[in-house]
């Protein structure tokens, strides 16, 4: 998991990406659906990665 590789807690990721720690936990444990806009925010703002979607 990229969050753990970066040494970030769920709380830190939530604060940086503008979500809650419980929401990050639910996503990580497959207990919540996530909107693409929120996923992009977490990936790009929180983790510093780039998100690409390919449809084949």
PQR file of N, CA, C, O and H, with PARSE charges and radii, in Angstrom:
ATOM      1  N   UNK A   1       0.842  -1.172   0.000 -0.4000 1.5000
ATOM      2  CA  UNK A   1       0.000   0.000   0.000 -0.0000 2.0000
ATOM      3  C   UNK A   1       0.894   1.243   0.000  0.5500 1.7000
ATOM      4  O   UNK A   1       1.780   1.373   0.844 -0.5500 1.4000
ATOM      5  N   UNK A   2       0.663   2.139  -0.930 -0.4000 1.5000
ATOM      6  CA  UNK A   2       1.501   3.327  -1.078 -0.0000 2.0000
ATOM      7  C   UNK A   2       1.525   4.199   0.172  0.5500 1.7000
ATOM      8  O   UNK A   2       2.558   4.785   0.495 -0.5500 1.4000
ATOM      9  H   UNK A   2      -0.057   2.033  -1.616  0.4000 1.0000
ATOM     10  N   UNK A   3       0.413   4.290   0.870 -0.4000 1.5000
ATOM     11  CA  UNK A   3       0.369   5.105   2.082 -0.0000 2.0000
ATOM     12  C   UNK A   3       1.401   4.624   3.096  0.5500 1.7000
ATOM     13  O   UNK A   3       2.122   5.430   3.685 -0.5500 1.4000
ATOM     14  H   UNK A   3      -0.426   3.813   0.607  0.4000 1.0000
ATOM     15  N   UNK A   4       1.469   3.318   3.297 -0.4000 1.5000
ATOM     16  CA  UNK A   4       2.405   2.762   4.266 -0.0000 2.0000
ATOM     17  C   UNK A   4       3.844   2.858   3.764  0.5500 1.7000
ATOM     18  O   UNK A   4       4.759   3.084   4.556 -0.5500 1.4000
ATOM     19  H   UNK A   4       0.883   2.664   2.819  0.4000 1.0000
ATOM     20  N   UNK A   5       4.053   2.689   2.458 -0.4000 1.5000
ATOM     21  CA  UNK A   5       5.398   2.838   1.896 -0.0000 2.0000
ATOM     22  C   UNK A   5       5.939   4.237   2.129  0.5500 1.7000
ATOM     23  O   UNK A   5       7.142   4.422   2.313 -0.5500 1.4000
ATOM     24  H   UNK A   5       3.310   2.505   1.815  0.4000 1.0000
ATOM     25  N   UNK A   6       5.044   5.227   2.120 -0.4000 1.5000
ATOM     26  CA  UNK A   6       5.444   6.619   2.361 -0.0000 2.0000
ATOM     27  C   UNK A   6       5.534   6.937   3.849  0.5500 1.7000
ATOM     28  O   UNK A   6       5.913   8.044   4.231 -0.5500 1.4000
ATOM     29  H   UNK A   6       4.067   5.077   1.970  0.4000 1.0000
ATOM     30  N   UNK A   7       5.184   5.965   4.688 -0.4000 1.5000
ATOM     31  CA  UNK A   7       5.232   6.167   6.133 -0.0000 2.0000
ATOM     32  C   UNK A   7       4.129   7.074   6.651  0.5500 1.7000
ATOM     33  O   UNK A   7       4.284   7.731   7.681 -0.5500 1.4000
ATOM     34  H   UNK A   7       4.876   5.065   4.378  0.4000 1.0000
ATOM     35  N   UNK A   8       3.013   7.104   5.929 -0.4000 1.5000
ATOM     36  CA  UNK A   8       1.892   7.964   6.315 -0.0000 2.0000
ATOM     37  C   UNK A   8       0.850   7.171   7.089  0.5500 1.7000
ATOM     38  O   UNK A   8       0.569   6.012   6.783 -0.5500 1.4000
ATOM     39  H   UNK A   8       2.887   6.570   5.093  0.4000 1.0000
ATOM     40  N   UNK A   9       0.289   7.818   8.090 -0.4000 1.5000
ATOM     41  CA  UNK A   9      -0.843   7.209   8.790 -0.0000 2.0000
ATOM     42  C   UNK A   9      -2.116   7.511   8.003  0.5500 1.7000
ATOM     43  O   UNK A   9      -2.124   8.368   7.119 -0.5500 1.4000
ATOM     44  H   UNK A   9       0.517   8.760   8.338  0.4000 1.0000
ATOM     45  N   UNK A  10      -3.169   6.811   8.329 -0.4000 1.5000
ATOM     46  CA  UNK A  10      -4.457   7.105   7.697 -0.0000 2.0000
ATOM     47  C   UNK A  10      -4.870   8.541   7.995  0.5500 1.7000
ATOM     48  O   UNK A  10      -5.422   9.224   7.132 -0.5500 1.4000
ATOM     49  H   UNK A  10      -3.162   6.115   9.047  0.4000 1.0000
ATOM     50  N   UNK A  11      -4.606   8.996   9.209 -0.4000 1.5000
ATOM     51  CA  UNK A  11      -4.962  10.363   9.600 -0.0000 2.0000
ATOM     52  C   UNK A  11      -4.199  11.386   8.760  0.5500 1.7000
ATOM     53  O   UNK A  11      -4.782  12.371   8.304 -0.5500 1.4000
ATOM     54  H   UNK A  11      -4.158   8.441   9.910  0.4000 1.0000
ATOM     55  N   UNK A  12      -2.906  11.162   8.552 -0.4000 1.5000
ATOM     56  CA  UNK A  12      -2.108  12.093   7.743 -0.0000 2.0000
ATOM     57  C   UNK A  12      -2.613  12.143   6.309  0.5500 1.7000
ATOM     58  O   UNK A  12      -2.755  13.224   5.738 -0.5500 1.4000
ATOM     59  H   UNK A  12      -2.432  10.362   8.922  0.4000 1.0000
ATOM     60  N   UNK A  13      -2.885  10.983   5.725 -0.4000 1.5000
ATOM     61  CA  UNK A  13      -3.399  10.936   4.356 -0.0000 2.0000
ATOM     62  C   UNK A  13      -4.751  11.635   4.267  0.5500 1.7000
ATOM     63  O   UNK A  13      -5.014  12.373   3.317 -0.5500 1.4000
ATOM     64  H   UNK A  13      -2.770  10.105   6.189  0.4000 1.0000
ATOM     65  N   UNK A  14      -5.594  11.404   5.243 -0.4000 1.5000
ATOM     66  CA  UNK A  14      -6.914  12.037   5.261 -0.0000 2.0000
ATOM     67  C   UNK A  14      -6.796  13.557   5.333  0.5500 1.7000
ATOM     68  O   UNK A  14      -7.500  14.268   4.616 -0.5500 1.4000
ATOM     69  H   UNK A  14      -5.381  10.804   6.014  0.4000 1.0000
ATOM     70  N   UNK A  15      -5.918  14.055   6.188 -0.4000 1.5000
ATOM     71  CA  UNK A  15      -5.760  15.504   6.335 -0.0000 2.0000
ATOM     72  C   UNK A  15      -5.252  16.141   5.045  0.5500 1.7000
ATOM     73  O   UNK A  15      -5.762  17.178   4.622 -0.5500 1.4000
ATOM     74  H   UNK A  15      -5.347  13.478   6.771  0.4000 1.0000
ATOM     75  N   UNK A  16      -4.255  15.527   4.420 -0.4000 1.5000
ATOM     76  CA  UNK A  16      -3.673  16.075   3.191 -0.0000 2.0000
ATOM     77  C   UNK A  16      -4.674  16.050   2.046  0.5500 1.7000
ATOM     78  O   UNK A  16      -4.707  16.971   1.230 -0.5500 1.4000
ATOM     79  H   UNK A  16      -3.841  14.684   4.764  0.4000 1.0000
ATOM     80  N   UNK A  17      -5.486  15.009   1.978 -0.4000 1.5000
ATOM     81  CA  UNK A  17      -6.403  14.860   0.846 -0.0000 2.0000
ATOM     82  C   UNK A  17      -7.821  15.360   1.128  0.5500 1.7000
ATOM     83  O   UNK A  17      -8.697  15.247   0.271 -0.5500 1.4000
ATOM     84  H   UNK A  17      -5.460  14.260   2.641  0.4000 1.0000
ATOM     85  N   UNK A  18      -8.052  15.906   2.307 -0.4000 1.5000
ATOM     86  CA  UNK A  18      -9.347  16.508   2.612 -0.0000 2.0000
ATOM     87  C   UNK A  18     -10.470  15.520   2.859  0.5500 1.7000
ATOM     88  O   UNK A  18     -11.630  15.810   2.564 -0.5500 1.4000
ATOM     89  H   UNK A  18      -7.340  15.998   3.003  0.4000 1.0000
ATOM     90  N   UNK A  19     -10.139  14.354   3.397 -0.4000 1.5000
ATOM     91  CA  UNK A  19     -11.153  13.360   3.744 -0.0000 2.0000
ATOM     92  C   UNK A  19     -11.011  13.020   5.223  0.5500 1.7000
ATOM     93  O   UNK A  19     -10.220  13.647   5.928 -0.5500 1.4000
ATOM     94  H   UNK A  19      -9.198  14.118   3.637  0.4000 1.0000
ATOM     95  N   UNK A  20     -11.756  12.051   5.693 -0.4000 1.5000
ATOM     96  CA  UNK A  20     -11.638  11.644   7.098 -0.0000 2.0000
ATOM     97  C   UNK A  20     -10.830  10.352   7.206  0.5500 1.7000
ATOM     98  O   UNK A  20     -10.724   9.582   6.251 -0.5500 1.4000
ATOM     99  H   UNK A  20     -12.399  11.542   5.121  0.4000 1.0000
ATOM    100  N   UNK A  21     -10.265  10.135   8.390 -0.4000 1.5000
ATOM    101  CA  UNK A  21      -9.510   8.907   8.628 -0.0000 2.0000
ATOM    102  C   UNK A  21     -10.406   7.685   8.491  0.5500 1.7000
ATOM    103  O   UNK A  21      -9.981   6.656   7.965 -0.5500 1.4000
ATOM    104  H   UNK A  21     -10.351  10.760   9.166  0.4000 1.0000
ATOM    105  N   UNK A  22     -11.645   7.794   8.964 -0.4000 1.5000
ATOM    106  CA  UNK A  22     -12.549   6.648   8.867 -0.0000 2.0000
ATOM    107  C   UNK A  22     -12.871   6.324   7.410  0.5500 1.7000
ATOM    108  O   UNK A  22     -13.039   5.158   7.055 -0.5500 1.4000
ATOM    109  H   UNK A  22     -11.990   8.629   9.391  0.4000 1.0000
ATOM    110  N   UNK A  23     -12.956   7.351   6.567 -0.4000 1.5000
ATOM    111  CA  UNK A  23     -13.219   7.116   5.144 -0.0000 2.0000
ATOM    112  C   UNK A  23     -12.032   6.407   4.493  0.5500 1.7000
ATOM    113  O   UNK A  23     -12.223   5.479   3.707 -0.5500 1.4000
ATOM    114  H   UNK A  23     -12.820   8.299   6.855  0.4000 1.0000
ATOM    115  N   UNK A  24     -10.812   6.835   4.812 -0.4000 1.5000
ATOM    116  CA  UNK A  24      -9.609   6.170   4.296 -0.0000 2.0000
ATOM    117  C   UNK A  24      -9.609   4.711   4.744  0.5500 1.7000
ATOM    118  O   UNK A  24      -9.318   3.820   3.946 -0.5500 1.4000
ATOM    119  H   UNK A  24     -10.657   7.589   5.450  0.4000 1.0000
ATOM    120  N   UNK A  25      -9.929   4.460   5.998 -0.4000 1.5000
ATOM    121  CA  UNK A  25      -9.984   3.096   6.521 -0.0000 2.0000
ATOM    122  C   UNK A  25     -11.014   2.254   5.779  0.5500 1.7000
ATOM    123  O   UNK A  25     -10.733   1.115   5.406 -0.5500 1.4000
ATOM    124  H   UNK A  25     -10.166   5.184   6.647  0.4000 1.0000
ATOM    125  N   UNK A  26     -12.202   2.806   5.563 -0.4000 1.5000
ATOM    126  CA  UNK A  26     -13.251   2.060   4.850 -0.0000 2.0000
ATOM    127  C   UNK A  26     -12.822   1.746   3.422  0.5500 1.7000
ATOM    128  O   UNK A  26     -13.099   0.655   2.924 -0.5500 1.4000
ATOM    129  H   UNK A  26     -12.430   3.731   5.865  0.4000 1.0000
ATOM    130  N   UNK A  27     -12.158   2.670   2.762 -0.4000 1.5000
ATOM    131  CA  UNK A  27     -11.679   2.429   1.397 -0.0000 2.0000
ATOM    132  C   UNK A  27     -10.641   1.308   1.401  0.5500 1.7000
ATOM    133  O   UNK A  27     -10.714   0.386   0.589 -0.5500 1.4000
ATOM    134  H   UNK A  27     -11.933   3.557   3.166  0.4000 1.0000
ATOM    135  N   UNK A  28      -9.685   1.389   2.309 -0.4000 1.5000
ATOM    136  CA  UNK A  28      -8.620   0.384   2.379 -0.0000 2.0000
ATOM    137  C   UNK A  28      -9.155  -1.004   2.704  0.5500 1.7000
ATOM    138  O   UNK A  28      -8.552  -2.007   2.320 -0.5500 1.4000
ATOM    139  H   UNK A  28      -9.626   2.138   2.969  0.4000 1.0000
ATOM    140  N   UNK A  29     -10.263  -1.070   3.399 -0.4000 1.5000
ATOM    141  CA  UNK A  29     -10.837  -2.360   3.791 -0.0000 2.0000
ATOM    142  C   UNK A  29     -12.019  -2.777   2.920  0.5500 1.7000
ATOM    143  O   UNK A  29     -12.810  -3.637   3.307 -0.5500 1.4000
ATOM    144  H   UNK A  29     -10.753  -0.256   3.712  0.4000 1.0000
ATOM    145  N   UNK A  30     -12.134  -2.160   1.736 -0.4000 1.5000
ATOM    146  CA  UNK A  30     -13.203  -2.480   0.779 -0.0000 2.0000
ATOM    147  C   UNK A  30     -14.596  -2.394   1.396  0.5500 1.7000
ATOM    148  O   UNK A  30     -15.458  -3.225   1.112 -0.5500 1.4000
ATOM    149  H   UNK A  30     -11.491  -1.461   1.422  0.4000 1.0000
ATOM    150  N   UNK A  31     -14.812  -1.396   2.232 -0.4000 1.5000
ATOM    151  CA  UNK A  31     -16.111  -1.218   2.871 -0.0000 2.0000
ATOM    152  C   UNK A  31     -16.822   0.047   2.398  0.5500 1.7000
ATOM    153  O   UNK A  31     -17.828   0.459   2.975 -0.5500 1.4000
ATOM    154  H   UNK A  31     -14.111  -0.721   2.463  0.4000 1.0000
ATOM    155  N   UNK A  32     -16.285   0.658   1.337 -0.4000 1.5000
ATOM    156  CA  UNK A  32     -16.897   1.888   0.843 -0.0000 2.0000
ATOM    157  C   UNK A  32     -16.651   2.028  -0.652  0.5500 1.7000
ATOM    158  O   UNK A  32     -15.564   1.728  -1.146 -0.5500 1.4000
ATOM    159  H   UNK A  32     -15.468   0.324   0.868  0.4000 1.0000
ATOM    160  N   UNK A  33     -17.664   2.482  -1.358 -0.4000 1.5000
ATOM    161  CA  UNK A  33     -17.478   2.868  -2.752 -0.0000 2.0000
ATOM    162  C   UNK A  33     -16.837   4.249  -2.745  0.5500 1.7000
ATOM    163  O   UNK A  33     -17.013   5.022  -1.803 -0.5500 1.4000
ATOM    164  H   UNK A  33     -18.547   2.726  -0.956  0.4000 1.0000
ATOM    165  N   UNK A  34     -16.103   4.548  -3.788 -0.4000 1.5000
ATOM    166  CA  UNK A  34     -15.409   5.824  -3.837 -0.0000 2.0000
ATOM    167  C   UNK A  34     -15.653   6.493  -5.180  0.5500 1.7000
ATOM    168  O   UNK A  34     -15.610   5.837  -6.221 -0.5500 1.4000
ATOM    169  H   UNK A  34     -15.961   3.921  -4.554  0.4000 1.0000
ATOM    170  N   UNK A  35     -15.906   7.787  -5.160 -0.4000 1.5000
ATOM    171  CA  UNK A  35     -16.076   8.534  -6.399 -0.0000 2.0000
ATOM    172  C   UNK A  35     -14.702   8.747  -7.035  0.5500 1.7000
ATOM    173  O   UNK A  35     -13.696   8.876  -6.337 -0.5500 1.4000
ATOM    174  H   UNK A  35     -15.940   8.319  -4.314  0.4000 1.0000
ATOM    175  N   UNK A  36     -14.678   8.783  -8.358 -0.4000 1.5000
ATOM    176  CA  UNK A  36     -13.410   8.993  -9.057 -0.0000 2.0000
ATOM    177  C   UNK A  36     -12.738  10.293  -8.644  0.5500 1.7000
ATOM    178  O   UNK A  36     -11.515  10.340  -8.513 -0.5500 1.4000
ATOM    179  H   UNK A  36     -15.495   8.679  -8.925  0.4000 1.0000
ATOM    180  N   UNK A  37     -13.513  11.340  -8.440 -0.4000 1.5000
ATOM    181  CA  UNK A  37     -12.927  12.626  -8.052 -0.0000 2.0000
ATOM    182  C   UNK A  37     -12.232  12.534  -6.691  0.5500 1.7000
ATOM    183  O   UNK A  37     -11.182  13.142  -6.484 -0.5500 1.4000
ATOM    184  H   UNK A  37     -14.506  11.301  -8.546  0.4000 1.0000
ATOM    185  N   UNK A  38     -12.816  11.781  -5.776 -0.4000 1.5000
ATOM    186  CA  UNK A  38     -12.206  11.596  -4.460 -0.0000 2.0000
ATOM    187  C   UNK A  38     -10.971  10.722  -4.569  0.5500 1.7000
ATOM    188  O   UNK A  38      -9.953  11.011  -3.941 -0.5500 1.4000
ATOM    189  H   UNK A  38     -13.669  11.287  -5.944  0.4000 1.0000
ATOM    190  N   UNK A  39     -11.043   9.664  -5.350 -0.4000 1.5000
ATOM    191  CA  UNK A  39      -9.891   8.795  -5.559 -0.0000 2.0000
ATOM    192  C   UNK A  39      -8.731   9.583  -6.151  0.5500 1.7000
ATOM    193  O   UNK A  39      -7.587   9.437  -5.721 -0.5500 1.4000
ATOM    194  H   UNK A  39     -11.870   9.428  -5.860  0.4000 1.0000
ATOM    195  N   UNK A  40      -9.032  10.414  -7.132 -0.4000 1.5000
ATOM    196  CA  UNK A  40      -7.987  11.231  -7.760 -0.0000 2.0000
ATOM    197  C   UNK A  40      -7.350  12.169  -6.735  0.5500 1.7000
ATOM    198  O   UNK A  40      -6.130  12.327  -6.710 -0.5500 1.4000
ATOM    199  H   UNK A  40      -9.962  10.533  -7.480  0.4000 1.0000
ATOM    200  N   UNK A  41      -8.158  12.778  -5.906 -0.4000 1.5000
ATOM    201  CA  UNK A  41      -7.651  13.697  -4.889 -0.0000 2.0000
ATOM    202  C   UNK A  41      -6.720  12.973  -3.919  0.5500 1.7000
ATOM    203  O   UNK A  41      -5.660  13.490  -3.567 -0.5500 1.4000
ATOM    204  H   UNK A  41      -9.150  12.650  -5.926  0.4000 1.0000
ATOM    205  N   UNK A  42      -7.117  11.780  -3.489 -0.4000 1.5000
ATOM    206  CA  UNK A  42      -6.295  11.003  -2.556 -0.0000 2.0000
ATOM    207  C   UNK A  42      -4.987  10.596  -3.219  0.5500 1.7000
ATOM    208  O   UNK A  42      -3.921  10.723  -2.615 -0.5500 1.4000
ATOM    209  H   UNK A  42      -7.978  11.360  -3.775  0.4000 1.0000
ATOM    210  N   UNK A  43      -5.056  10.107  -4.453 -0.4000 1.5000
ATOM    211  CA  UNK A  43      -3.858   9.645  -5.157 -0.0000 2.0000
ATOM    212  C   UNK A  43      -2.919  10.798  -5.487  0.5500 1.7000
ATOM    213  O   UNK A  43      -1.721  10.721  -5.215 -0.5500 1.4000
ATOM    214  H   UNK A  43      -5.921  10.004  -4.944  0.4000 1.0000
ATOM    215  N   UNK A  44      -3.455  11.863  -6.071 -0.4000 1.5000
ATOM    216  CA  UNK A  44      -2.598  12.944  -6.545 -0.0000 2.0000
ATOM    217  C   UNK A  44      -2.172  13.898  -5.429  0.5500 1.7000
ATOM    218  O   UNK A  44      -0.996  14.249  -5.335 -0.5500 1.4000
ATOM    219  H   UNK A  44      -4.429  11.925  -6.292  0.4000 1.0000
ATOM    220  N   UNK A  45      -3.105  14.317  -4.594 -0.4000 1.5000
ATOM    221  CA  UNK A  45      -2.776  15.260  -3.528 -0.0000 2.0000
ATOM    222  C   UNK A  45      -2.157  14.551  -2.332  0.5500 1.7000
ATOM    223  O   UNK A  45      -1.144  14.992  -1.788 -0.5500 1.4000
ATOM    224  H   UNK A  45      -4.060  14.032  -4.671  0.4000 1.0000
ATOM    225  N   UNK A  46      -2.775  13.451  -1.932 -0.4000 1.5000
ATOM    226  CA  UNK A  46      -2.315  12.748  -0.738 -0.0000 2.0000
ATOM    227  C   UNK A  46      -1.046  11.950  -0.926  0.5500 1.7000
ATOM    228  O   UNK A  46      -0.160  11.976  -0.071 -0.5500 1.4000
ATOM    229  H   UNK A  46      -3.597  13.093  -2.374  0.4000 1.0000
ATOM    230  N   UNK A  47      -0.947  11.231  -2.051 -0.4000 1.5000
ATOM    231  CA  UNK A  47       0.187  10.335  -2.266 -0.0000 2.0000
ATOM    232  C   UNK A  47       1.207  10.861  -3.266  0.5500 1.7000
ATOM    233  O   UNK A  47       2.281  10.281  -3.421 -0.5500 1.4000
ATOM    234  H   UNK A  47      -1.666  11.210  -2.745  0.4000 1.0000
ATOM    235  N   UNK A  48       0.880  11.954  -3.943 -0.4000 1.5000
ATOM    236  CA  UNK A  48       1.820  12.525  -4.906 -0.0000 2.0000
ATOM    237  C   UNK A  48       2.020  11.675  -6.143  0.5500 1.7000
ATOM    238  O   UNK A  48       3.065  11.745  -6.789 -0.5500 1.4000
ATOM    239  H   UNK A  48       0.008  12.426  -3.817  0.4000 1.0000
ATOM    240  N   UNK A  49       1.025  10.877  -6.473 -0.4000 1.5000
ATOM    241  CA  UNK A  49       1.075  10.017  -7.664 -0.0000 2.0000
ATOM    242  C   UNK A  49       0.182  10.602  -8.745  0.5500 1.7000
ATOM    243  O   UNK A  49      -0.569  11.546  -8.497 -0.5500 1.4000
ATOM    244  H   UNK A  49       0.176  10.821  -5.948  0.4000 1.0000
ATOM    245  N   UNK A  50       0.266  10.043  -9.938 -0.4000 1.5000
ATOM    246  CA  UNK A  50      -0.579  10.473 -11.047 -0.0000 2.0000
ATOM    247  C   UNK A  50      -1.578   9.367 -11.353  0.5500 1.7000
ATOM    248  O   UNK A  50      -1.208   8.195 -11.409 -0.5500 1.4000
ATOM    249  H   UNK A  50       0.876   9.276 -10.139  0.4000 1.0000
ATOM    250  N   UNK A  51      -2.827   9.725 -11.549 -0.4000 1.5000
ATOM    251  CA  UNK A  51      -3.856   8.741 -11.847 -0.0000 2.0000
ATOM    252  C   UNK A  51      -4.178   8.770 -13.333  0.5500 1.7000
ATOM    253  O   UNK A  51      -4.415   9.833 -13.906 -0.5500 1.4000
ATOM    254  H   UNK A  51      -3.128  10.678 -11.504  0.4000 1.0000
ATOM    255  N   UNK A  52      -4.183   7.602 -13.947 -0.4000 1.5000
ATOM    256  CA  UNK A  52      -4.588   7.449 -15.343 -0.0000 2.0000
ATOM    257  C   UNK A  52      -5.645   6.367 -15.421  0.5500 1.7000
ATOM    258  O   UNK A  52      -5.567   5.360 -14.717 -0.5500 1.4000
ATOM    259  H   UNK A  52      -3.990   6.739 -13.482  0.4000 1.0000
ATOM    260  N   UNK A  53      -6.622   6.574 -16.268 -0.4000 1.5000
ATOM    261  CA  UNK A  53      -7.654   5.565 -16.498 -0.0000 2.0000
ATOM    262  C   UNK A  53      -7.600   5.199 -17.965  0.5500 1.7000
ATOM    263  O   UNK A  53      -7.702   6.063 -18.835 -0.5500 1.4000
ATOM    264  H   UNK A  53      -6.685   7.392 -16.840  0.4000 1.0000
ATOM    265  N   UNK A  54      -7.439   3.911 -18.236 -0.4000 1.5000
ATOM    266  CA  UNK A  54      -7.410   3.429 -19.618 -0.0000 2.0000
ATOM    267  C   UNK A  54      -8.594   2.511 -19.853  0.5500 1.7000
ATOM    268  O   UNK A  54      -8.872   1.616 -19.054 -0.5500 1.4000
ATOM    269  H   UNK A  54      -7.356   3.209 -17.529  0.4000 1.0000
ATOM    270  N   UNK A  55      -9.274   2.738 -20.936 -0.4000 1.5000
ATOM    271  CA  UNK A  55     -10.386   1.878 -21.326 -0.0000 2.0000
ATOM    272  C   UNK A  55      -9.991   1.215 -22.628  0.5500 1.7000
ATOM    273  O   UNK A  55      -9.677   1.891 -23.608 -0.5500 1.4000
ATOM    274  H   UNK A  55      -9.048   3.465 -21.585  0.4000 1.0000
ATOM    275  N   UNK A  56     -10.005  -0.102 -22.639 -0.4000 1.5000
ATOM    276  CA  UNK A  56      -9.596  -0.847 -23.839 -0.0000 2.0000
ATOM    277  C   UNK A  56     -10.747  -1.654 -24.360  0.5500 1.7000
ATOM    278  O   UNK A  56     -10.607  -2.352 -25.365 -0.5500 1.4000
ATOM    279  H   UNK A  56     -10.259  -0.651 -21.843  0.4000 1.0000
TER
END
